[in-house]
Amino acid sequence: MGSGFSKLKKQRKQFEEQLSKIQAELDESEFHGTAGNGLVKVVLTGQKELKSLQIQPECVDKDDIEGLQDLIVAAFKDASEKLEKSAPMNNMASLF
């Protein structure tokens, strides 16, 4: 019984080390999203935090604020999808 417990402890430690490594890799990653043929660009961190937002001046129309809002949401969604499909996320999923 003792050797089985030791083996489980060792596996747990290896799992935690792998998870920590993958999390660090994800934390260092950036994911870029675009919409409107590059009129709106966003950069997300691996934690899905908005790092930057770029809006081209020709995209801004005071009579079409909803259009701009839609482009921002689409760019964010594009970056989020890239994050979800990224190697760190796939590696994390493989641990479970």
C-alpha positions as CSV (number, residue, x, y, z in Angstrom):
1,M,0.0,0.0,0.0
2,G,2.9,2.4,0.7
3,S,4.4,2.1,-2.7
4,G,1.0,2.8,-4.4
5,F,0.6,6.0,-2.3
6,S,4.2,7.1,-3.2
7,K,3.5,6.5,-6.9
8,L,0.3,8.6,-6.7
9,K,2.2,11.4,-4.9
10,K,4.9,11.3,-7.6
11,Q,2.2,11.4,-10.4
12,R,0.5,14.3,-8.7
13,K,3.8,16.3,-8.5
14,Q,4.4,15.6,-12.2
15,F,0.9,16.7,-13.1
16,E,1.3,19.9,-11.0
17,E,4.6,20.7,-12.7
18,Q,3.1,20.2,-16.2
19,L,0.1,22.3,-15.3
20,S,2.3,25.1,-14.0
21,K,4.5,25.0,-17.1
22,I,1.4,25.2,-19.4
23,Q,-0.1,28.0,-17.4
24,A,3.1,30.0,-17.6
25,E,3.2,29.4,-21.4
26,L,-0.4,30.6,-21.7
27,D,0.3,33.6,-19.5
28,E,3.1,34.7,-21.8
29,S,1.0,34.3,-24.9
30,E,-0.8,37.0,-26.9
31,F,-3.7,36.4,-29.2
32,H,-4.6,38.8,-32.0
33,G,-8.1,39.3,-33.4
34,T,-9.3,41.4,-36.3
35,A,-12.6,42.5,-37.8
36,G,-13.6,44.5,-40.8
37,N,-10.5,43.7,-42.9
38,G,-8.3,45.0,-40.2
39,L,-10.3,48.1,-39.3
40,V,-10.5,46.9,-35.7
41,K,-7.7,44.9,-34.0
42,V,-7.5,43.5,-30.5
43,V,-4.8,41.7,-28.5
44,L,-5.8,39.4,-25.6
45,T,-3.5,37.9,-23.0
46,G,-3.7,34.2,-22.3
47,Q,-6.0,35.2,-19.4
48,K,-8.5,36.7,-21.8
49,E,-7.6,40.2,-20.7
50,L,-7.8,43.0,-23.3
51,K,-4.2,44.2,-23.8
52,S,-4.8,46.6,-26.7
53,L,-7.5,47.8,-29.0
54,Q,-6.8,49.6,-32.3
55,I,-9.5,51.3,-34.3
56,Q,-8.7,52.8,-37.7
57,P,-10.0,56.3,-38.1
58,E,-11.9,55.5,-41.3
59,C,-14.0,53.0,-39.3
60,V,-15.4,55.7,-37.0
61,D,-18.7,57.1,-38.1
62,K,-20.8,59.0,-35.5
63,D,-23.9,57.9,-37.3
64,D,-23.0,54.2,-37.1
65,I,-21.8,53.6,-33.6
66,E,-23.5,50.1,-33.6
67,G,-21.4,49.1,-36.6
68,L,-18.2,50.0,-34.7
69,Q,-19.4,48.2,-31.6
70,D,-20.1,45.1,-33.7
71,L,-16.6,45.2,-35.2
72,I,-15.0,45.4,-31.7
73,V,-17.1,42.4,-30.5
74,A,-16.1,40.5,-33.6
75,A,-12.4,41.2,-33.2
76,F,-12.6,40.2,-29.5
77,K,-14.4,36.9,-30.5
78,D,-11.7,36.2,-33.2
79,A,-8.9,36.6,-30.6
80,S,-10.8,34.5,-28.1
81,E,-11.3,31.7,-30.6
82,K,-7.6,31.7,-31.4
83,L,-6.8,31.5,-27.6
84,E,-9.2,28.5,-27.2
85,K,-7.5,26.7,-30.1
86,S,-4.0,27.5,-29.0
87,A,-1.3,25.0,-28.2
88,P,-1.2,25.8,-24.4
89,M,-5.0,25.3,-24.1
90,N,-4.8,22.0,-26.0
91,N,-1.9,20.9,-23.8
92,M,-3.9,21.8,-20.7
93,A,-7.0,19.9,-21.9
94,S,-4.8,16.8,-22.6
95,L,-3.9,16.7,-18.9
96,F,-7.5,15.9,-17.9
